[in-house]
Amino acid sequence: MLRWIIVIFLALMLINWFSPLLQRMGFGKLPGDLRFKLFGRDWFIPLTTTILLSLLAGAISKLV
């Protein structure tokens, strides 16, 4: 279980690191991505982007 937590954490870090590039490609603005302001801070929860990128990574891993 610890391995899955580490994998999910690393995946979210990579998505956050690549978010400027992904936003230029249209990710991060999909219907299921949540963006809101709370307590003076902008929050971004990329639900749909995470699902799409996970499906893409799964498809690549099945091909390799």
C-alpha positions as CSV (number, residue, x, y, z in Angstrom):
1,M,0.0,0.0,0.0
2,L,2.9,2.3,0.7
3,R,4.1,1.8,-2.8
4,W,0.8,3.0,-4.2
5,I,0.8,6.1,-2.1
6,I,4.3,6.9,-3.3
7,V,3.3,6.4,-6.9
8,I,0.2,8.6,-6.6
9,F,2.2,11.3,-4.9
10,L,4.9,11.2,-7.6
11,A,2.2,11.3,-10.3
12,L,0.6,14.3,-8.8
13,M,3.9,16.0,-8.5
14,L,4.7,15.4,-12.2
15,I,1.2,16.7,-13.2
16,N,1.8,19.8,-11.1
17,W,5.3,20.3,-12.5
18,F,4.0,19.9,-16.1
19,S,0.8,21.9,-15.5
20,P,2.0,25.0,-17.5
21,L,2.8,22.9,-20.5
22,L,-0.4,20.9,-20.1
23,Q,-2.5,24.1,-19.8
24,R,-1.1,25.3,-23.2
25,M,-2.2,21.9,-24.7
26,G,-5.8,22.3,-23.2
27,F,-5.5,20.2,-20.1
28,G,-6.5,21.8,-16.9
29,K,-9.4,23.5,-18.5
30,L,-11.5,20.3,-18.9
31,P,-15.1,20.1,-17.5
32,G,-14.1,18.0,-14.5
33,D,-11.1,20.1,-13.4
34,L,-12.0,22.2,-10.4
35,R,-10.5,25.7,-9.9
36,F,-11.7,27.9,-7.0
37,K,-10.5,30.6,-4.6
38,L,-10.8,29.9,-0.9
39,F,-9.3,32.0,2.0
40,G,-7.4,34.2,-0.5
41,R,-5.7,31.3,-2.2
42,D,-6.3,29.8,-5.6
43,W,-6.9,26.0,-5.5
44,F,-6.8,23.7,-8.5
45,I,-7.9,20.1,-8.4
46,P,-7.3,18.4,-11.8
47,L,-9.7,15.5,-11.6
48,T,-10.4,15.0,-15.3
49,T,-6.9,15.7,-16.4
50,T,-5.6,13.2,-13.9
51,I,-8.0,10.5,-15.2
52,L,-7.0,11.2,-18.8
53,L,-3.3,11.2,-18.1
54,S,-3.7,7.9,-16.1
55,L,-5.5,6.3,-19.0
56,L,-2.8,7.5,-21.4
57,A,0.0,6.1,-19.1
58,G,-1.9,2.8,-18.8
59,A,-2.2,2.6,-22.6
60,I,1.5,3.3,-23.1
61,S,2.4,0.7,-20.4
62,K,0.4,-2.0,-22.2
63,L,2.1,-1.3,-25.4
64,V,5.6,-1.5,-23.9
